[in-house]
Amino acid sequence: MTVTQQRHRPTPERDAARPADRWVRPPVGTNPASRALLLPEITLESGVPLPQVTVTFQTWGTLNANADNAVLVEHALTGDSHVVGPAGPGQPTAGWWPGLIGPGAPLDTRELFVVASNVLGGCRGTTGPGSSDPAGRPWGARFPATTVRDQVAVEARLADALGIDRWRLVLGGSMGGMRALEWVAGHPDRVDGALVIASTARATADQIAWGQAQALAITSDPDYLGGDYYGHGPGPRQGLGLARRIAHTTYRSAAELDTRFGRDPQGAEDPMSDGRFAVESYLDHQAAKLTARFDAGSYLQLSRAMATHDVTRGRGSLAHVLGAYDGMLRTVAVDSDRLFPVELSQEIVEAHGRGGVQVMSSSHGHDGFLIETDAIAAAVADAVDAVRGVRPREVG
């Protein structure tokens, strides 16, 4: 379907009320392909002003003369703006959705201008707890609580600076799906279509409960130092590793873990003599990978933003919020996802009143949205076709 484009620019009153945003050098140690925008101030949903927010992002393709070919890709909790491409200096991980962006790819850069930004509160170049405040001190425990709405508000400022009035498509999985849906709820006139993958319109009690266990693992680490560990020792690496073990268990399905590992010991280790089971070694490995590249303060910040996510807050019912959106809204769910089960995607579809849930078959649980790249590529290609008015193909 095609949605009539509406101009959406900051008003002269807003421009006069705040200093101008400006392009700056990306923070040291970030991906060399990234760009950065400095927002002199942003007022958070809580009413707290946060000064000097740097937004670091990557782009692929070229924005056309009408600025109507832009796509926003939203990363998940521990992801970043490096959607595709190899690891390297300033980029500790390879792209998390390989094959999604490029000439001839589902997000075809011969036609589309693709943007991915590092999220507010994170640790990959956009301002977060480990960033410096205007006085040059790490924010640490003084960094204010932020929400998914705050994350999207920062992205809206980035879109303004790039000259993008309206996204052709916004898409993301998990926490990225939360932001994609918040774009629909909070800025419906700026989104032609959205693809919400393995996500939800509001955090459930189950998700909040698992998040609390992870947060306590971090804050109970003696090296957490009340959140002001930056520059003072190793930081809460043990706590972050424990949080990752808890989280990763929820990201995978019980059937997959049992099939892959069962009760097998890890190599020659004997679980009856303080040795590890193979599944324990696997979780240790996942913990070590994350602690080597991610900040515990950002993990807490983003986890809490996910816990407070609710697109209906202050807006009325979900049917009221999503039913009023006249653009394309699609959802994809993973059939083995125990953290973001299929019924959460169904709630979104029912509230919007159109379409249905595309259920992706995978044994990998929630992480299926990152692992099943062929199925995701097909869903993204269909969404791109649909938002330009092409009849969608079947998704397997």
C-alpha positions in Angstrom: 0.0 0.0 0.0 1.1 3.6 -0.5 0.7 6.3 2.1 0.6 9.9 1.1 3.7 11.6 2.2 3.3 14.5 4.7 6.0 17.0 5.5 7.1 16.8 9.1 9.7 19.3 10.1 10.6 20.9 13.4 8.5 24.1 13.8 10.2 27.5 13.9 9.1 27.7 17.6 10.9 24.4 18.3 14.0 25.6 16.4 14.1 28.8 18.4 13.6 27.0 21.7 16.7 24.8 21.4 20.3 25.1 20.1 20.9 23.6 16.6 21.8 19.9 16.3 25.2 19.5 14.5 27.4 16.9 12.9 30.4 15.9 14.9 33.2 13.2 14.8 32.1 9.8 16.1 33.5 8.9 19.6 36.9 7.4 19.6 36.8 3.6 19.3 33.6 3.3 17.3 33.1 1.9 13.9 35.1 3.9 11.3 32.1 3.8 8.9 29.9 5.5 11.4 28.7 9.1 11.5 27.6 11.1 14.6 25.1 13.9 15.4 25.3 16.1 18.5 22.0 17.0 20.1 22.7 19.9 22.5 19.8 18.8 24.7 16.9 16.4 24.7 14.1 16.4 27.3 13.3 12.8 28.3 9.8 11.4 28.8 10.3 11.8 32.5 10.8 15.6 32.0 14.5 15.4 32.9 16.8 17.3 30.5 19.7 15.3 29.1 22.4 17.6 27.6 24.8 16.8 24.8 23.5 13.6 23.4 25.7 12.1 20.7 23.9 9.8 18.2 26.2 7.5 16.3 24.8 5.7 13.3 25.6 4.0 10.0 24.0 4.4 6.5 24.0 2.4 3.3 22.8 3.7 -0.1 21.8 7.2 -1.1 18.9 9.3 0.0 17.0 10.3 -3.2 16.0 13.8 -4.1 12.5 13.4 -2.7 13.8 11.9 0.5 11.2 9.1 0.3 13.4 6.0 0.0 14.7 5.9 3.6 14.5 2.7 5.8 15.3 2.6 9.5 16.7 -0.7 10.9 16.4 -1.0 14.7 18.9 -3.2 16.7 18.1 -5.4 19.7 19.4 -5.1 23.3 23.1 -5.9 22.8 23.2 -5.1 19.1 24.5 -2.0 17.4 24.2 0.0 14.2 26.5 -2.5 12.3 23.7 -4.4 10.7 25.9 -5.9 8.0 29.7 -6.1 7.4 32.8 -7.7 9.0 34.2 -7.1 12.4 37.3 -5.0 12.6 39.0 -2.0 14.4 36.3 -0.2 16.3 33.8 -2.9 15.5 34.1 -6.0 17.8 31.3 -8.0 16.1 30.3 -8.8 12.5 26.9 -7.6 11.3 24.0 -9.2 13.1 21.7 -9.5 10.0 24.1 -10.6 7.3 22.9 -10.3 3.7 20.0 -7.9 4.6 21.5 -4.7 3.1 23.3 -4.2 -0.1 22.8 -4.2 -3.9 20.2 -6.9 -4.7 19.6 -7.6 -1.0 16.2 -7.4 0.6 17.0 -3.8 1.6 18.4 -3.0 -1.9 20.8 -0.1 -1.7 20.3 0.5 -5.5 16.8 1.8 -4.5 16.9 2.4 -0.7 18.7 4.6 1.8 19.2 2.5 4.9 19.9 4.0 8.4 20.8 2.2 11.6 21.6 4.1 14.8 23.1 3.0 18.1 20.4 3.3 20.8 20.3 6.0 23.5 21.7 4.6 26.7 23.9 2.1 24.9 27.6 1.7 24.7 28.4 1.7 21.0 28.8 5.4 20.4 25.5 6.9 21.4 25.4 8.6 24.8 24.9 6.2 27.7 26.0 5.7 31.3 29.7 5.2 30.3 29.7 8.5 28.3 31.1 11.7 29.6 28.8 14.5 30.9 29.4 18.1 29.8 32.0 18.4 32.5 34.0 15.5 31.2 33.0 13.0 33.9 31.4 9.6 33.2 27.7 9.8 33.8 27.7 6.5 35.7 24.8 6.3 38.3 23.8 9.9 37.5 22.6 8.9 34.0 18.8 9.3 34.1 16.4 6.5 33.3 15.3 6.5 29.7 12.5 4.8 27.8 11.8 3.3 24.4 10.0 6.6 23.7 13.1 8.5 24.5 15.1 6.2 22.2 12.7 7.0 19.3 12.7 10.7 20.1 16.5 10.7 19.5 16.0 8.8 16.3 13.4 11.4 15.2 15.9 14.1 15.7 18.4 12.1 13.6 15.8 11.8 10.9 15.2 15.6 11.0 19.0 16.2 10.6 19.2 13.8 7.7 16.3 15.5 5.9 14.0 12.5 6.3 10.4 13.5 6.9 9.0 10.0 6.6 10.4 6.5 6.7 9.3 4.1 3.9 9.8 1.3 6.4 10.9 0.9 10.0 11.8 -2.6 11.1 13.5 -4.4 14.0 13.4 -7.5 16.2 13.0 -7.8 20.0 13.9 -4.4 21.5 14.3 -3.1 17.9 10.7 -4.2 17.3 9.6 -2.2 20.4 11.1 0.9 18.8 9.6 0.1 15.4 6.1 -0.1 17.0 6.8 3.1 19.0 7.4 4.9 15.7 4.0 3.8 14.6 2.3 4.8 17.9 4.2 8.0 18.5 4.9 9.3 15.0 2.3 7.6 12.7 2.6 10.4 10.1 6.3 9.7 9.6 6.1 5.9 8.9 4.7 4.4 5.7 5.2 0.8 7.0 6.6 -1.1 10.0 7.8 -4.7 10.4 7.8 -5.8 14.0 9.7 -9.0 14.6 9.6 -11.2 17.7 8.5 -8.3 19.8 5.5 -6.9 21.7 3.4 -3.8 22.3 4.1 -3.9 26.0 6.5 -5.7 28.3 4.9 -8.7 30.1 5.2 -9.6 33.7 7.3 -12.7 32.6 9.7 -10.4 30.7 10.0 -8.0 33.6 10.6 -10.8 36.0 13.5 -12.2 34.0 14.9 -8.7 33.6 14.9 -8.1 37.3 17.0 -11.3 37.9 19.5 -10.0 35.4 19.6 -6.5 36.9 20.2 -7.9 40.4 23.0 -10.1 39.1 24.8 -6.9 38.0 24.0 -4.6 40.9 25.0 -7.3 43.4 28.5 -7.6 42.0 30.9 -5.9 44.4 32.6 -4.2 41.5 29.4 -2.5 40.5 30.2 0.3 43.0 26.7 1.7 42.9 27.0 2.3 39.2 30.1 4.5 39.4 32.7 1.9 38.5 33.9 3.7 35.3 37.6 4.3 35.8 37.6 2.4 39.1 38.5 -1.2 38.6 37.2 -3.9 36.3 33.5 -3.1 36.7 30.8 -5.7 37.3 32.0 -8.3 34.8 31.0 -11.3 36.8 27.5 -9.8 37.3 27.1 -9.0 33.7 28.2 -12.5 32.8 25.6 -14.0 35.1 23.0 -11.7 33.6 23.9 -12.9 30.2 23.6 -16.5 31.2 20.1 -15.9 32.5 19.1 -14.0 29.4 20.5 -16.4 26.9 18.6 -19.3 28.5 15.4 -17.4 27.8 16.5 -16.6 24.2 16.8 -20.3 23.2 14.2 -23.0 23.4 14.2 -25.8 25.9 14.0 -28.3 23.1 17.0 -26.9 21.3 19.2 -26.9 24.4 18.2 -30.5 25.2 18.8 -31.6 21.6 22.2 -29.9 21.4 23.6 -30.6 24.8 21.3 -33.0 26.7 23.1 -34.1 29.9 26.5 -34.4 28.1 29.6 -33.4 30.1 31.9 -30.7 28.8 34.8 -32.7 27.2 36.6 -34.7 29.8 35.0 -32.8 32.7 33.0 -34.8 35.2 29.8 -33.0 36.5 29.9 -35.4 39.5 33.3 -34.0 40.5 32.7 -30.2 40.0 33.0 -30.5 36.3 30.6 -28.7 33.9 27.8 -30.0 31.7 28.2 -29.0 28.1 25.3 -26.6 28.3 27.0 -24.9 31.2 30.1 -24.4 29.1 28.0 -23.0 26.4 26.5 -20.4 28.7 30.0 -19.6 30.0 31.1 -18.9 26.5 28.1 -16.6 25.8 28.9 -14.7 29.0 32.5 -14.2 28.1 31.7 -12.9 24.6 29.3 -10.3 26.0 31.5 -9.1 28.8 34.3 -8.5 26.4 32.3 -6.0 24.3 29.4 -4.6 26.3 28.9 -2.3 29.3 27.0 -3.4 32.3 25.6 0.1 32.9 24.1 0.1 29.4 22.7 -3.4 29.9 20.8 -2.1 33.0 19.7 1.0 31.2 18.4 -0.8 28.1 16.8 -3.7 30.1 14.8 -1.2 32.2 13.7 0.7 29.0 12.4 -2.7 27.7 10.6 -3.4 31.0 8.8 0.0 30.9 7.9 -0.3 27.2 4.1 0.1 26.7 2.9 1.9 23.5 -0.5 2.5 25.2 0.9 4.6 28.1 -1.1 7.8 28.3 -2.6 7.1 24.8 -5.7 4.8 25.4 -6.2 1.2 24.4 -4.0 -0.7 22.0 -6.8 -0.9 19.5 -7.2 2.9 19.7 -3.4 3.5 19.3 -2.8 1.0 16.4 -6.2 1.0 14.9 -5.8 4.6 13.9 -2.6 3.9 12.0 -3.4 3.7 8.2 0.1 2.5 7.1 1.3 -1.0 6.7 2.0 -2.9 9.9 3.3 -6.4 9.8 4.5 -8.8 12.5 6.7 -11.8 12.5 6.8 -14.3 15.4 9.0 -17.3 16.1 7.0 -20.4 16.9 9.5 -21.6 19.6 9.9 -18.2 21.2 9.2 -18.5 25.0 10.2 -14.9 25.9 8.2 -13.1 23.1 5.5 -15.8 22.3 3.4 -15.7 19.2 0.3 -14.4 21.0 2.1 -11.1 21.6 2.4 -10.5 17.9 -1.2 -11.6 17.5 -2.2 -8.8 19.9 -0.6 -6.2 17.7 -2.3 -7.6 14.6 -5.7 -7.7 16.2 -5.3 -4.1 17.6 -4.3 -2.9 14.1 -7.3 -4.7 12.6 -5.6 -5.8 9.4 -3.4 -8.7 8.2 -2.1 -11.6 10.2 1.0 -12.9 12.0 3.7 -14.4 9.9 4.9 -17.3 12.1 8.5 -18.4 11.4 9.3 -22.0 12.2 12.6 -22.3 14.2 14.0 -24.5 16.9 16.2 -21.7 18.2 13.6 -19.8 20.3 13.7 -16.0 20.4 17.1 -15.9 18.8 15.5 -17.4 15.7 15.0 -13.8 14.4 18.8 -13.5 14.3 19.6 -17.1 13.2 17.0 -17.8 10.5 18.4 -15.3 8.1 16.7 -16.7 4.9 13.2 -16.5 6.5 13.9 -13.0 7.8 15.2 -11.9 4.4 12.0 -13.2 2.8 9.8 -11.3 5.4 11.8 -8.1 4.9 11.7 -8.4 1.1 7.9 -8.9 1.3 7.5 -5.9 3.6 9.5 -3.7 1.1 7.3 -4.9 -1.7 4.1 -4.4 0.2 4.9 -0.9 1.3 5.5 0.1 -2.4 2.2 -1.5 -3.4 3.5 -4.9 -4.8 1.5 -8.0 -4.0 3.4 -9.9 -1.2 4.8 -13.4 -1.8 4.4 -16.4 0.5 6.8 -16.6 3.4 7.9 -20.1 4.4 
